[in-house]
Amino acid sequence: MSNTENLVKTETISNFIKENKLTKREFAAKCGINVWNLRKVLSGNANFDVVYLFKIAKFMNVQICELLN
């Protein structure tokens, strides 16, 4: 897939970060990923490992399907 904006609900992740008053760096650290990997996911860059979505979903306490369109 060439564009993850159609795949990943980036607004759900961004809203969670804002609602919990976290920086992207803090959020990434709590998810157990690097901030650069988080930025790839949020930017719509299709070049990221799906394991990052699993880690994000786990920290957010949601099913991974809730992060996918």
Distance bins in CASP14 RR format, pairs under 12 A and 6 or more apart:
PFRMAT RR
TARGET T0000
AUTHOR 0000-0000-0000
RMODE 2
METHOD distances of the structure
MODEL  1
1 7 1 0 1 0 0 0 0 0 0 0 0
1 8 0 0 0 0 0 1 0 0 0 0 0
1 44 0 0 0 0 0 1 0 0 0 0 0
1 45 0 0 0 0 0 1 0 0 0 0 0
1 46 1 0 1 0 0 0 0 0 0 0 0
1 47 0 0 0 0 0 1 0 0 0 0 0
1 48 0 0 0 0 0 1 0 0 0 0 0
1 50 0 0 0 0 0 1 0 0 0 0 0
1 68 0 0 0 0 0 1 0 0 0 0 0
1 69 0 0 0 0 0 1 0 0 0 0 0
2 44 0 0 0 0 1 0 0 0 0 0 0
2 45 0 0 0 0 0 1 0 0 0 0 0
2 46 1 0 1 0 0 0 0 0 0 0 0
2 47 0 0 0 0 0 1 0 0 0 0 0
3 10 0 0 0 0 0 1 0 0 0 0 0
3 43 0 0 0 0 0 1 0 0 0 0 0
3 44 1 0 0 1 0 0 0 0 0 0 0
3 45 0 0 0 0 1 0 0 0 0 0 0
3 46 1 0 0 1 0 0 0 0 0 0 0
3 47 0 0 0 0 0 1 0 0 0 0 0
3 69 0 0 0 0 0 1 0 0 0 0 0
4 10 1 0 0 1 0 0 0 0 0 0 0
4 13 0 0 0 0 0 1 0 0 0 0 0
4 40 0 0 0 0 1 0 0 0 0 0 0
4 41 1 0 0 1 0 0 0 0 0 0 0
4 42 0 0 0 0 1 0 0 0 0 0 0
4 43 0 0 0 0 1 0 0 0 0 0 0
4 44 1 0 1 0 0 0 0 0 0 0 0
4 45 1 0 0 1 0 0 0 0 0 0 0
4 46 1 0 1 0 0 0 0 0 0 0 0
4 47 0 0 0 0 1 0 0 0 0 0 0
4 48 1 0 0 1 0 0 0 0 0 0 0
4 49 0 0 0 0 0 1 0 0 0 0 0
4 50 0 0 0 0 0 1 0 0 0 0 0
4 52 0 0 0 0 0 1 0 0 0 0 0
4 53 0 0 0 0 1 0 0 0 0 0 0
4 67 0 0 0 0 0 1 0 0 0 0 0
4 68 0 0 0 0 1 0 0 0 0 0 0
4 69 0 0 0 0 1 0 0 0 0 0 0
5 11 0 0 0 0 1 0 0 0 0 0 0
5 41 0 0 0 0 0 1 0 0 0 0 0
5 42 0 0 0 0 1 0 0 0 0 0 0
5 43 0 0 0 0 1 0 0 0 0 0 0
5 44 1 0 1 0 0 0 0 0 0 0 0
5 45 0 0 0 0 1 0 0 0 0 0 0
5 46 0 0 0 0 1 0 0 0 0 0 0
5 68 0 0 0 0 0 1 0 0 0 0 0
5 69 0 0 0 0 1 0 0 0 0 0 0
6 44 0 0 0 0 1 0 0 0 0 0 0
6 46 0 0 0 0 1 0 0 0 0 0 0
6 68 0 0 0 0 1 0 0 0 0 0 0
6 69 1 0 0 1 0 0 0 0 0 0 0
7 41 0 0 0 0 1 0 0 0 0 0 0
7 44 0 0 0 0 1 0 0 0 0 0 0
7 45 0 0 0 0 0 1 0 0 0 0 0
7 46 0 0 0 0 1 0 0 0 0 0 0
7 48 0 0 0 0 0 1 0 0 0 0 0
7 50 0 0 0 0 1 0 0 0 0 0 0
7 53 0 0 0 0 1 0 0 0 0 0 0
7 64 0 0 0 0 0 1 0 0 0 0 0
7 65 0 0 0 0 0 1 0 0 0 0 0
7 67 0 0 0 0 1 0 0 0 0 0 0
7 68 1 0 0 1 0 0 0 0 0 0 0
7 69 1 0 0 1 0 0 0 0 0 0 0
8 14 0 0 0 0 0 1 0 0 0 0 0
8 38 0 0 0 0 0 1 0 0 0 0 0
8 40 0 0 0 0 0 1 0 0 0 0 0
8 41 1 0 0 1 0 0 0 0 0 0 0
8 42 0 0 0 0 1 0 0 0 0 0 0
8 43 0 0 0 0 0 1 0 0 0 0 0
8 44 1 0 0 1 0 0 0 0 0 0 0
8 45 0 0 0 0 0 1 0 0 0 0 0
8 46 0 0 0 0 1 0 0 0 0 0 0
8 48 0 0 0 0 1 0 0 0 0 0 0
8 50 0 0 0 0 0 1 0 0 0 0 0
8 52 0 0 0 0 1 0 0 0 0 0 0
8 53 1 0 0 1 0 0 0 0 0 0 0
8 56 0 0 0 0 1 0 0 0 0 0 0
8 57 0 0 0 0 0 1 0 0 0 0 0
8 64 0 0 0 0 0 1 0 0 0 0 0
8 65 0 0 0 0 0 1 0 0 0 0 0
8 66 0 0 0 0 0 1 0 0 0 0 0
8 67 1 0 0 1 0 0 0 0 0 0 0
8 68 1 0 0 1 0 0 0 0 0 0 0
8 69 1 0 0 1 0 0 0 0 0 0 0
9 15 0 0 0 0 1 0 0 0 0 0 0
9 16 0 0 0 0 0 1 0 0 0 0 0
9 41 0 0 0 0 0 1 0 0 0 0 0
9 42 0 0 0 0 0 1 0 0 0 0 0
9 44 0 0 0 0 0 1 0 0 0 0 0
9 53 0 0 0 0 0 1 0 0 0 0 0
9 56 0 0 0 0 0 1 0 0 0 0 0
9 57 0 0 0 0 0 1 0 0 0 0 0
9 60 0 0 0 0 0 1 0 0 0 0 0
9 62 0 0 0 0 0 1 0 0 0 0 0
9 64 0 0 0 0 0 1 0 0 0 0 0
9 65 0 0 0 0 0 1 0 0 0 0 0
9 66 1 0 0 1 0 0 0 0 0 0 0
9 67 1 0 1 0 0 0 0 0 0 0 0
9 68 1 0 0 1 0 0 0 0 0 0 0
9 69 1 0 1 0 0 0 0 0 0 0 0
10 16 0 0 0 0 0 1 0 0 0 0 0
10 17 0 0 0 0 0 1 0 0 0 0 0
10 24 0 0 0 0 0 1 0 0 0 0 0
10 38 0 0 0 0 0 1 0 0 0 0 0
10 39 0 0 0 0 0 1 0 0 0 0 0
10 40 0 0 0 0 0 1 0 0 0 0 0
10 41 1 0 0 1 0 0 0 0 0 0 0
10 42 1 0 1 0 0 0 0 0 0 0 0
10 43 0 0 0 0 1 0 0 0 0 0 0
10 44 1 0 0 1 0 0 0 0 0 0 0
10 45 0 0 0 0 0 1 0 0 0 0 0
10 48 0 0 0 0 0 1 0 0 0 0 0
10 53 0 0 0 0 0 1 0 0 0 0 0
10 56 0 0 0 0 0 1 0 0 0 0 0
10 67 0 0 0 0 1 0 0 0 0 0 0
10 68 0 0 0 0 0 1 0 0 0 0 0
10 69 0 0 0 0 1 0 0 0 0 0 0
11 17 0 0 0 0 0 1 0 0 0 0 0
11 18 0 0 0 0 0 1 0 0 0 0 0
11 19 0 0 0 0 0 1 0 0 0 0 0
11 42 0 0 0 0 1 0 0 0 0 0 0
11 44 0 0 0 0 0 1 0 0 0 0 0
11 67 0 0 0 0 0 1 0 0 0 0 0
11 69 0 0 0 0 0 1 0 0 0 0 0
12 18 0 0 0 0 0 1 0 0 0 0 0
12 19 0 0 0 0 0 1 0 0 0 0 0
12 41 0 0 0 0 0 1 0 0 0 0 0
12 42 0 0 0 0 0 1 0 0 0 0 0
12 53 0 0 0 0 0 1 0 0 0 0 0
12 56 0 0 0 0 1 0 0 0 0 0 0
12 57 0 0 0 0 1 0 0 0 0 0 0
12 60 0 0 0 0 1 0 0 0 0 0 0
12 62 0 0 0 0 1 0 0 0 0 0 0
12 63 0 0 0 0 0 1 0 0 0 0 0
12 64 0 0 0 0 0 1 0 0 0 0 0
12 65 0 0 0 0 0 1 0 0 0 0 0
12 66 1 0 0 1 0 0 0 0 0 0 0
12 67 1 0 0 1 0 0 0 0 0 0 0
12 68 0 0 0 0 1 0 0 0 0 0 0
12 69 0 0 0 0 1 0 0 0 0 0 0
13 19 0 0 0 0 0 1 0 0 0 0 0
13 20 0 0 0 0 0 1 0 0 0 0 0
13 22 0 0 0 0 0 1 0 0 0 0 0
13 24 0 0 0 0 1 0 0 0 0 0 0
13 27 0 0 0 0 1 0 0 0 0 0 0
13 28 0 0 0 0 0 1 0 0 0 0 0
13 31 0 0 0 0 1 0 0 0 0 0 0
13 33 0 0 0 0 0 1 0 0 0 0 0
13 38 0 0 0 0 1 0 0 0 0 0 0
13 39 0 0 0 0 0 1 0 0 0 0 0
13 41 1 0 0 1 0 0 0 0 0 0 0
13 42 1 0 0 1 0 0 0 0 0 0 0
13 43 0 0 0 0 0 1 0 0 0 0 0
13 44 0 0 0 0 0 1 0 0 0 0 0
13 52 0 0 0 0 0 1 0 0 0 0 0
13 53 0 0 0 0 1 0 0 0 0 0 0
13 55 0 0 0 0 0 1 0 0 0 0 0
13 56 1 0 0 1 0 0 0 0 0 0 0
13 57 0 0 0 0 1 0 0 0 0 0 0
13 59 0 0 0 0 0 1 0 0 0 0 0
13 60 1 0 0 1 0 0 0 0 0 0 0
13 62 0 0 0 0 1 0 0 0 0 0 0
13 64 0 0 0 0 0 1 0 0 0 0 0
13 66 0 0 0 0 0 1 0 0 0 0 0
13 67 1 0 0 1 0 0 0 0 0 0 0
13 68 0 0 0 0 0 1 0 0 0 0 0
14 20 0 0 0 0 0 1 0 0 0 0 0
14 22 0 0 0 0 0 1 0 0 0 0 0
14 24 0 0 0 0 1 0 0 0 0 0 0
14 27 0 0 0 0 1 0 0 0 0 0 0
14 38 0 0 0 0 0 1 0 0 0 0 0
14 39 0 0 0 0 0 1 0 0 0 0 0
14 41 0 0 0 0 0 1 0 0 0 0 0
14 42 1 0 0 1 0 0 0 0 0 0 0
14 43 0 0 0 0 0 1 0 0 0 0 0
14 44 0 0 0 0 0 1 0 0 0 0 0
14 56 0 0 0 0 0 1 0 0 0 0 0
14 60 0 0 0 0 0 1 0 0 0 0 0
14 67 0 0 0 0 0 1 0 0 0 0 0
15 22 0 0 0 0 0 1 0 0 0 0 0
15 27 0 0 0 0 0 1 0 0 0 0 0
15 42 0 0 0 0 0 1 0 0 0 0 0
15 60 0 0 0 0 0 1 0 0 0 0 0
15 62 0 0 0 0 0 1 0 0 0 0 0
15 67 0 0 0 0 0 1 0 0 0 0 0
16 22 0 0 0 0 1 0 0 0 0 0 0
16 24 0 0 0 0 0 1 0 0 0 0 0
16 26 0 0 0 0 0 1 0 0 0 0 0
16 27 1 0 0 1 0 0 0 0 0 0 0
16 30 0 0 0 0 0 1 0 0 0 0 0
16 31 0 0 0 0 0 1 0 0 0 0 0
16 38 0 0 0 0 0 1 0 0 0 0 0
16 42 0 0 0 0 0 1 0 0 0 0 0
16 56 0 0 0 0 1 0 0 0 0 0 0
16 57 0 0 0 0 0 1 0 0 0 0 0
16 59 0 0 0 0 1 0 0 0 0 0 0
16 60 1 0 1 0 0 0 0 0 0 0 0
16 61 0 0 0 0 1 0 0 0 0 0 0
16 62 0 0 0 0 1 0 0 0 0 0 0
16 66 0 0 0 0 0 1 0 0 0 0 0
16 67 0 0 0 0 1 0 0 0 0 0 0
17 23 1 0 0 1 0 0 0 0 0 0 0
17 24 1 0 0 1 0 0 0 0 0 0 0
17 25 0 0 0 0 0 1 0 0 0 0 0
17 26 0 0 0 0 1 0 0 0 0 0 0
17 27 1 0 1 0 0 0 0 0 0 0 0
17 28 0 0 0 0 1 0 0 0 0 0 0
17 30 0 0 0 0 0 1 0 0 0 0 0
17 31 0 0 0 0 0 1 0 0 0 0 0
17 35 0 0 0 0 0 1 0 0 0 0 0
17 38 0 0 0 0 1 0 0 0 0 0 0
17 39 0 0 0 0 0 1 0 0 0 0 0
17 41 0 0 0 0 0 1 0 0 0 0 0
17 42 0 0 0 0 1 0 0 0 0 0 0
17 56 0 0 0 0 0 1 0 0 0 0 0
17 59 0 0 0 0 0 1 0 0 0 0 0
17 60 0 0 0 0 1 0 0 0 0 0 0
18 24 0 0 0 0 0 1 0 0 0 0 0
18 27 0 0 0 0 0 1 0 0 0 0 0
19 27 0 0 0 0 0 1 0 0 0 0 0
19 60 0 0 0 0 0 1 0 0 0 0 0
20 26 0 0 0 0 1 0 0 0 0 0 0
20 27 1 0 0 1 0 0 0 0 0 0 0
20 30 0 0 0 0 1 0 0 0 0 0 0
20 31 0 0 0 0 0 1 0 0 0 0 0
20 59 0 0 0 0 0 1 0 0 0 0 0
20 60 0 0 0 0 1 0 0 0 0 0 0
20 61 0 0 0 0 0 1 0 0 0 0 0
21 27 0 0 0 0 0 1 0 0 0 0 0
22 28 0 0 0 0 1 0 0 0 0 0 0
22 29 0 0 0 0 1 0 0 0 0 0 0
22 30 1 0 0 1 0 0 0 0 0 0 0
22 31 0 0 0 0 0 1 0 0 0 0 0
22 35 0 0 0 0 0 1 0 0 0 0 0
22 38 0 0 0 0 0 1 0 0 0 0 0
22 59 0 0 0 0 0 1 0 0 0 0 0
22 60 0 0 0 0 0 1 0 0 0 0 0
23 29 0 0 0 0 1 0 0 0 0 0 0
23 30 0 0 0 0 0 1 0 0 0 0 0
23 35 0 0 0 0 1 0 0 0 0 0 0
23 38 0 0 0 0 0 1 0 0 0 0 0
24 30 0 0 0 0 0 1 0 0 0 0 0
24 31 0 0 0 0 0 1 0 0 0 0 0
24 33 0 0 0 0 0 1 0 0 0 0 0
24 34 0 0 0 0 0 1 0 0 0 0 0
24 35 1 0 1 0 0 0 0 0 0 0 0
24 36 0 0 0 0 0 1 0 0 0 0 0
24 37 0 0 0 0 0 1 0 0 0 0 0
24 38 1 0 1 0 0 0 0 0 0 0 0
24 39 1 0 0 1 0 0 0 0 0 0 0
24 40 0 0 0 0 0 1 0 0 0 0 0
24 41 0 0 0 0 0 1 0 0 0 0 0
24 42 1 0 0 1 0 0 0 0 0 0 0
24 43 0 0 0 0 0 1 0 0 0 0 0
24 56 0 0 0 0 0 1 0 0 0 0 0
25 31 0 0 0 0 0 1 0 0 0 0 0
25 32 0 0 0 0 0 1 0 0 0 0 0
25 33 0 0 0 0 0 1 0 0 0 0 0
25 34 0 0 0 0 1 0 0 0 0 0 0
25 35 1 0 1 0 0 0 0 0 0 0 0
25 36 0 0 0 0 0 1 0 0 0 0 0
25 37 0 0 0 0 0 1 0 0 0 0 0
25 38 0 0 0 0 1 0 0 0 0 0 0
25 39 0 0 0 0 1 0 0 0 0 0 0
26 32 0 0 0 0 0 1 0 0 0 0 0
26 33 0 0 0 0 0 1 0 0 0 0 0
26 35 0 0 0 0 1 0 0 0 0 0 0
26 38 0 0 0 0 0 1 0 0 0 0 0
26 59 0 0 0 0 0 1 0 0 0 0 0
27 33 0 0 0 0 1 0 0 0 0 0 0
27 34 0 0 0 0 0 1 0 0 0 0 0
27 35 0 0 0 0 1 0 0 0 0 0 0
27 37 0 0 0 0 0 1 0 0 0 0 0
27 38 1 0 0 1 0 0 0 0 0 0 0
27 39 0 0 0 0 0 1 0 0 0 0 0
27 41 0 0 0 0 0 1 0 0 0 0 0
27 42 0 0 0 0 1 0 0 0 0 0 0
27 52 0 0 0 0 0 1 0 0 0 0 0
27 55 0 0 0 0 0 1 0 0 0 0 0
27 56 0 0 0 0 1 0 0 0 0 0 0
27 59 1 0 0 1 0 0 0 0 0 0 0
27 60 0 0 0 0 1 0 0 0 0 0 0
28 34 1 0 0 1 0 0 0 0 0 0 0
28 35 1 0 1 0 0 0 0 0 0 0 0
28 36 0 0 0 0 1 0 0 0 0 0 0
28 37 1 0 0 1 0 0 0 0 0 0 0
28 38 1 0 1 0 0 0 0 0 0 0 0
28 39 0 0 0 0 1 0 0 0 0 0 0
28 40 0 0 0 0 0 1 0 0 0 0 0
28 41 0 0 0 0 1 0 0 0 0 0 0
28 42 0 0 0 0 0 1 0 0 0 0 0
28 52 0 0 0 0 1 0 0 0 0 0 0
28 55 0 0 0 0 1 0 0 0 0 0 0
28 56 0 0 0 0 1 0 0 0 0 0 0
28 59 0 0 0 0 1 0 0 0 0 0 0
29 35 1 0 0 1 0 0 0 0 0 0 0
29 37 0 0 0 0 0 1 0 0 0 0 0
29 38 0 0 0 0 1 0 0 0 0 0 0
29 55 0 0 0 0 0 1 0 0 0 0 0
29 59 0 0 0 0 1 0 0 0 0 0 0
30 38 0 0 0 0 0 1 0 0 0 0 0
30 55 0 0 0 0 1 0 0 0 0 0 0
30 56 0 0 0 0 1 0 0 0 0 0 0
30 58 0 0 0 0 0 1 0 0 0 0 0
30 59 1 0 1 0 0 0 0 0 0 0 0
30 60 0 0 0 0 1 0 0 0 0 0 0
30 61 0 0 0 0 0 1 0 0 0 0 0
31 37 0 0 0 0 1 0 0 0 0 0 0
31 38 1 0 0 1 0 0 0 0 0 0 0
31 41 0 0 0 0 1 0 0 0 0 0 0
31 51 0 0 0 0 0 1 0 0 0 0 0
31 52 1 0 0 1 0 0 0 0 0 0 0
31 53 0 0 0 0 1 0 0 0 0 0 0
31 54 0 0 0 0 1 0 0 0 0 0 0
31 55 1 0 1 0 0 0 0 0 0 0 0
31 56 1 0 1 0 0 0 0 0 0 0 0
31 57 0 0 0 0 1 0 0 0 0 0 0
31 58 1 0 0 1 0 0 0 0 0 0 0
31 59 1 0 1 0 0 0 0 0 0 0 0
31 60 0 0 0 0 1 0 0 0 0 0 0
31 61 0 0 0 0 0 1 0 0 0 0 0
31 67 0 0 0 0 0 1 0 0 0 0 0
32 38 0 0 0 0 1 0 0 0 0 0 0
32 51 0 0 0 0 0 1 0 0 0 0 0
32 52 0 0 0 0 1 0 0 0 0 0 0
32 54 0 0 0 0 0 1 0 0 0 0 0
32 55 1 0 1 0 0 0 0 0 0 0 0
32 56 0 0 0 0 1 0 0 0 0 0 0
32 58 0 0 0 0 1 0 0 0 0 0 0
32 59 1 0 0 1 0 0 0 0 0 0 0
33 39 0 0 0 0 0 1 0 0 0 0 0
33 40 0 0 0 0 1 0 0 0 0 0 0
33 41 0 0 0 0 1 0 0 0 0 0 0
33 42 0 0 0 0 0 1 0 0 0 0 0
33 48 0 0 0 0 1 0 0 0 0 0 0
33 49 0 0 0 0 1 0 0 0 0 0 0
33 50 0 0 0 0 0 1 0 0 0 0 0
33 51 0 0 0 0 1 0 0 0 0 0 0
33 52 1 0 1 0 0 0 0 0 0 0 0
33 53 0 0 0 0 1 0 0 0 0 0 0
33 54 0 0 0 0 1 0 0 0 0 0 0
33 55 1 0 1 0 0 0 0 0 0 0 0
33 56 1 0 0 1 0 0 0 0 0 0 0
33 57 0 0 0 0 0 1 0 0 0 0 0
33 58 0 0 0 0 0 1 0 0 0 0 0
33 59 0 0 0 0 1 0 0 0 0 0 0
34 40 0 0 0 0 1 0 0 0 0 0 0
34 41 0 0 0 0 0 1 0 0 0 0 0
34 48 0 0 0 0 0 1 0 0 0 0 0
34 49 0 0 0 0 0 1 0 0 0 0 0
34 51 0 0 0 0 0 1 0 0 0 0 0
34 52 0 0 0 0 1 0 0 0 0 0 0
34 55 0 0 0 0 0 1 0 0 0 0 0
35 41 0 0 0 0 0 1 0 0 0 0 0
35 42 0 0 0 0 0 1 0 0 0 0 0
35 52 0 0 0 0 0 1 0 0 0 0 0
36 42 0 0 0 0 0 1 0 0 0 0 0
36 43 0 0 0 0 0 1 0 0 0 0 0
36 45 0 0 0 0 0 1 0 0 0 0 0
36 47 0 0 0 0 0 1 0 0 0 0 0
36 48 0 0 0 0 1 0 0 0 0 0 0
36 52 0 0 0 0 0 1 0 0 0 0 0
37 43 0 0 0 0 0 1 0 0 0 0 0
37 45 0 0 0 0 1 0 0 0 0 0 0
37 47 0 0 0 0 0 1 0 0 0 0 0
37 48 1 0 0 1 0 0 0 0 0 0 0
37 49 1 0 0 1 0 0 0 0 0 0 0
37 50 0 0 0 0 0 1 0 0 0 0 0
37 51 0 0 0 0 1 0 0 0 0 0 0
37 52 1 0 1 0 0 0 0 0 0 0 0
37 53 0 0 0 0 0 1 0 0 0 0 0
37 55 0 0 0 0 1 0 0 0 0 0 0
37 56 0 0 0 0 1 0 0 0 0 0 0
38 44 0 0 0 0 0 1 0 0 0 0 0
38 45 0 0 0 0 0 1 0 0 0 0 0
38 48 0 0 0 0 1 0 0 0 0 0 0
38 52 1 0 0 1 0 0 0 0 0 0 0
38 53 0 0 0 0 0 1 0 0 0 0 0
38 55 0 0 0 0 1 0 0 0 0 0 0
38 56 1 0 0 1 0 0 0 0 0 0 0
38 59 0 0 0 0 0 1 0 0 0 0 0
39 45 1 0 0 1 0 0 0 0 0 0 0
39 47 0 0 0 0 0 1 0 0 0 0 0
39 48 0 0 0 0 1 0 0 0 0 0 0
39 52 0 0 0 0 0 1 0 0 0 0 0
40 46 0 0 0 0 1 0 0 0 0 0 0
40 47 1 0 0 1 0 0 0 0 0 0 0
40 48 1 0 1 0 0 0 0 0 0 0 0
40 49 0 0 0 0 1 0 0 0 0 0 0
40 50 0 0 0 0 0 1 0 0 0 0 0
40 52 1 0 0 1 0 0 0 0 0 0 0
40 53 0 0 0 0 0 1 0 0 0 0 0
40 56 0 0 0 0 0 1 0 0 0 0 0
41 47 0 0 0 0 0 1 0 0 0 0 0
41 48 1 0 1 0 0 0 0 0 0 0 0
41 49 0 0 0 0 1 0 0 0 0 0 0
41 50 0 0 0 0 1 0 0 0 0 0 0
41 51 0 0 0 0 0 1 0 0 0 0 0
41 52 1 0 1 0 0 0 0 0 0 0 0
41 53 1 0 0 1 0 0 0 0 0 0 0
41 54 0 0 0 0 0 1 0 0 0 0 0
41 55 0 0 0 0 0 1 0 0 0 0 0
41 56 1 0 0 1 0 0 0 0 0 0 0
41 57 0 0 0 0 0 1 0 0 0 0 0
41 67 0 0 0 0 1 0 0 0 0 0 0
41 68 0 0 0 0 0 1 0 0 0 0 0
42 48 0 0 0 0 1 0 0 0 0 0 0
42 52 0 0 0 0 0 1 0 0 0 0 0
42 53 0 0 0 0 0 1 0 0 0 0 0
42 56 0 0 0 0 1 0 0 0 0 0 0
42 67 0 0 0 0 0 1 0 0 0 0 0
44 69 0 0 0 0 0 1 0 0 0 0 0
45 52 0 0 0 0 0 1 0 0 0 0 0
48 54 0 0 0 0 0 1 0 0 0 0 0
48 55 0 0 0 0 0 1 0 0 0 0 0
48 56 0 0 0 0 0 1 0 0 0 0 0
49 55 0 0 0 0 1 0 0 0 0 0 0
49 56 0 0 0 0 0 1 0 0 0 0 0
50 56 0 0 0 0 0 1 0 0 0 0 0
50 57 0 0 0 0 0 1 0 0 0 0 0
50 64 0 0 0 0 1 0 0 0 0 0 0
50 67 0 0 0 0 0 1 0 0 0 0 0
50 68 0 0 0 0 0 1 0 0 0 0 0
51 57 0 0 0 0 0 1 0 0 0 0 0
51 58 0 0 0 0 0 1 0 0 0 0 0
51 64 0 0 0 0 0 1 0 0 0 0 0
52 58 0 0 0 0 0 1 0 0 0 0 0
52 59 0 0 0 0 0 1 0 0 0 0 0
52 64 0 0 0 0 0 1 0 0 0 0 0
52 67 0 0 0 0 0 1 0 0 0 0 0
53 59 0 0 0 0 0 1 0 0 0 0 0
53 60 0 0 0 0 0 1 0 0 0 0 0
53 62 0 0 0 0 0 1 0 0 0 0 0
53 63 0 0 0 0 0 1 0 0 0 0 0
53 64 1 0 1 0 0 0 0 0 0 0 0
53 65 0 0 0 0 0 1 0 0 0 0 0
53 66 0 0 0 0 0 1 0 0 0 0 0
53 67 1 0 1 0 0 0 0 0 0 0 0
53 68 1 0 0 1 0 0 0 0 0 0 0
54 60 0 0 0 0 0 1 0 0 0 0 0
54 62 0 0 0 0 0 1 0 0 0 0 0
54 63 0 0 0 0 0 1 0 0 0 0 0
54 64 1 0 1 0 0 0 0 0 0 0 0
54 65 0 0 0 0 0 1 0 0 0 0 0
54 67 0 0 0 0 1 0 0 0 0 0 0
54 68 0 0 0 0 0 1 0 0 0 0 0
55 62 0 0 0 0 0 1 0 0 0 0 0
55 64 0 0 0 0 1 0 0 0 0 0 0
55 67 0 0 0 0 0 1 0 0 0 0 0
56 62 0 0 0 0 1 0 0 0 0 0 0
56 63 0 0 0 0 0 1 0 0 0 0 0
56 64 0 0 0 0 1 0 0 0 0 0 0
56 66 0 0 0 0 0 1 0 0 0 0 0
56 67 1 0 0 1 0 0 0 0 0 0 0
56 68 0 0 0 0 0 1 0 0 0 0 0
57 63 1 0 0 1 0 0 0 0 0 0 0
57 64 1 0 1 0 0 0 0 0 0 0 0
57 65 0 0 0 0 1 0 0 0 0 0 0
57 66 1 0 0 1 0 0 0 0 0 0 0
57 67 1 0 1 0 0 0 0 0 0 0 0
57 68 0 0 0 0 1 0 0 0 0 0 0
58 64 0 0 0 0 1 0 0 0 0 0 0
58 66 0 0 0 0 0 1 0 0 0 0 0
58 67 0 0 0 0 0 1 0 0 0 0 0
59 67 0 0 0 0 0 1 0 0 0 0 0
60 66 0 0 0 0 1 0 0 0 0 0 0
60 67 1 0 0 1 0 0 0 0 0 0 0
61 67 0 0 0 0 0 1 0 0 0 0 0
62 68 0 0 0 0 0 1 0 0 0 0 0
END
